[in-house]
Amino acid sequence: MGRAVVILAALLTAMSMHAAPVSAAGAGAATAPGAMTQTERQARLRAMTPEQRVQFGQRLAAWNALPLSEREERRARYQAWLQLEAGERGTLRALAAQVDAFPPERKQALRAQFDALDDVQRRGWRLGPVLGRDYPGLHPLLAYVSAPQRLPLLARLRSMDAQQRADLAVLAQRTPPQDRQALRSELLSVPPAQVTAWLRGKLDQ
């Protein structure tokens, strides 16, 4: 995977913050679905100036005019952005600023490289620059993870080093689909200091 694709993938993840669903957070702002109660949204609307209400109405109309598939895609990207660690979001913002300064032809070339990736790789980059690189190998472990286990699993993967994730990818692909839930649970139960030994033991079986 070339650095150019890595940078663009990071940029697209960073842009997720600008693709958030429209809410009543205020003019020029957006929040995740469910981030505010109905009462809080109404209070925000009442607190807006007439100009802010007009701006909000325009943004809401533009959002509602998007195809359903585009709205769902933007929601998914924004939720992925919210799940990144603060340090990763800072890194992505910095990368986005770098790419924004590129000439148009270079941006187009980067986008073409990114579009040439398969769906699994593109979705993987939503997890940020660290897990995005390793996602193809970890896909068997992450593809059907339950909602309650997803965030703890992502946190554990981010805490692992590159070699540990590479070993885990080998283990995940060796593990039959019906046994992957047990593998996830076992991984989460292992103390961080023992992950390397645990991986070596599993791979040696």
C-alpha positions in Angstrom: 0.0 0.0 0.0 1.6 3.2 -1.1 1.9 6.3 1.1 -0.3 8.3 -1.4 -3.2 5.9 -0.9 -2.7 6.0 2.9 -2.8 9.8 2.9 -6.0 9.9 0.8 -7.7 7.2 2.9 -6.8 9.2 6.0 -8.2 12.3 4.3 -11.5 10.7 3.4 -11.8 9.5 7.0 -11.1 13.0 8.3 -13.7 14.5 5.9 -16.3 12.4 7.7 -16.6 15.2 10.2 -17.9 17.4 7.5 -20.4 14.7 6.3 -22.3 14.6 9.5 -26.1 14.3 9.6 -27.7 17.7 10.0 -29.0 18.4 13.5 -30.3 21.3 15.5 -26.9 21.7 17.1 -26.8 25.2 15.6 -26.0 27.0 12.5 -22.8 25.6 10.9 -22.7 22.6 13.3 -23.6 19.0 13.3 -23.9 16.2 15.8 -24.2 12.5 15.7 -27.7 11.0 15.5 -29.1 10.4 19.0 -26.5 12.8 20.6 -29.3 15.1 21.8 -32.7 14.5 23.1 -35.8 15.9 21.4 -36.1 18.5 24.2 -32.5 19.6 23.7 -33.0 19.9 20.0 -36.0 22.1 20.5 -34.1 24.3 22.9 -31.3 24.7 20.4 -33.7 25.7 17.7 -35.4 28.3 20.0 -32.0 29.7 20.9 -31.1 30.3 17.2 -31.2 33.8 15.7 -33.5 34.2 12.6 -30.5 34.1 10.4 -29.2 30.9 12.0 -32.7 29.3 11.5 -32.6 30.2 7.8 -29.1 28.7 7.5 -30.2 25.6 9.4 -33.3 25.2 7.1 -31.1 25.4 4.0 -28.8 22.8 5.3 -31.6 20.6 6.3 -33.2 20.9 2.9 -29.9 20.1 1.2 -29.5 17.0 3.5 -33.0 15.8 2.8 -32.4 16.2 -1.0 -29.6 13.7 -0.9 -30.3 10.1 -2.0 -31.0 7.8 0.9 -27.9 5.8 0.1 -25.7 8.9 0.3 -27.2 9.9 3.7 -26.6 6.4 5.1 -23.0 6.5 3.8 -22.4 9.9 5.4 -23.9 8.7 8.7 -21.7 5.6 8.6 -18.6 7.7 8.0 -19.4 10.2 10.7 -20.0 7.5 13.2 -16.6 6.0 12.3 -15.1 9.4 12.8 -16.6 9.7 16.3 -15.2 6.3 17.2 -11.6 7.3 16.4 -9.3 8.3 19.3 -8.5 12.0 19.7 -4.9 11.5 18.6 -6.0 9.8 15.4 -8.5 12.6 14.6 -5.7 15.1 15.1 -3.4 13.2 12.8 -6.1 13.0 10.1 -6.9 16.7 10.3 -3.2 17.4 9.7 -3.1 15.0 6.8 -6.3 16.6 5.4 -4.6 20.0 5.4 -1.6 18.5 3.5 -3.7 17.0 0.9 -5.9 20.1 0.5 -2.7 21.9 -0.6 -2.0 19.4 -3.4 -2.6 20.5 -7.0 -6.0 19.3 -8.5 -4.4 16.7 -10.8 -2.6 15.1 -7.8 -5.8 15.0 -5.8 -7.5 13.3 -8.7 -4.8 10.7 -9.1 -5.0 9.9 -5.3 -8.7 9.6 -5.5 -8.4 7.2 -8.5 -6.0 5.1 -6.5 -8.4 5.0 -3.6 -11.4 4.2 -5.8 -9.4 1.3 -7.2 -9.4 -0.5 -3.8 -12.0 -3.1 -3.2 -15.0 -2.4 -0.9 -13.4 -4.2 2.1 -10.3 -2.0 1.9 -12.3 1.2 1.5 -14.5 0.4 4.5 -11.5 -0.5 6.5 -10.0 2.9 6.2 -12.9 4.3 8.2 -11.2 2.9 11.2 -8.4 5.4 10.7 -4.7 5.2 9.5 -3.6 2.6 12.1 -6.2 -0.1 11.6 -6.9 0.9 8.0 -3.6 -0.6 6.9 -4.3 -3.9 8.7 -8.0 -4.2 8.0 -7.9 -6.6 5.1 -6.2 -9.2 7.3 -8.4 -8.5 10.3 -11.6 -8.4 8.3 -12.7 -12.0 9.3 -12.5 -10.9 12.9 -14.3 -7.6 12.5 -16.9 -8.4 9.8 -19.6 -9.8 12.0 -18.6 -8.6 15.5 -21.6 -7.8 17.7 -22.4 -4.2 18.6 -21.5 -4.5 22.3 -18.1 -6.1 21.5 -17.2 -3.8 18.6 -15.8 -0.8 20.5 -13.8 -2.9 23.1 -12.4 -5.0 20.2 -11.3 -1.9 18.3 -9.7 -0.5 21.4 -7.8 -3.7 21.9 -6.6 -3.8 18.3 -5.4 -0.1 18.5 -3.5 -1.0 21.7 -1.6 -3.8 19.9 1.5 -3.3 17.8 1.8 -4.0 14.1 3.4 -7.4 14.6 0.7 -8.5 17.0 -2.0 -7.4 14.6 -0.2 -9.3 11.8 -0.1 -12.4 13.9 -3.8 -12.0 14.9 -4.7 -11.6 11.2 -3.1 -15.0 10.5 -4.9 -16.5 13.4 -8.3 -15.0 12.4 -8.0 -16.4 8.9 -7.1 -19.8 10.2 -10.1 -19.8 12.5 -13.4 -21.2 11.1 -16.2 -18.6 11.0 -18.2 -20.5 13.6 -15.3 -20.2 16.1 -14.4 -16.5 15.6 -16.8 -15.2 18.3 -14.9 -17.4 20.8 -11.6 -16.0 19.5 -12.8 -12.4 19.9 -14.0 -13.1 23.5 -10.7 -14.8 24.3 -8.6 -12.0 22.9 -10.5 -9.4 25.0 -10.0 -11.5 28.1 -6.2 -11.7 27.7 -4.3 -9.0 29.8 -2.4 -6.6 27.4 1.0 -7.7 28.7 0.2 -11.3 27.7 -1.1 -10.8 24.2 2.1 -11.7 22.4 2.5 -14.9 24.4 -1.2 -15.8 23.8 -0.9 -15.2 20.1 2.2 -17.3 19.8 0.6 -20.1 21.8 -2.5 -20.0 19.5 -0.4 -20.0 16.3 1.6 -22.9 17.6 -1.4 -25.1 18.2 
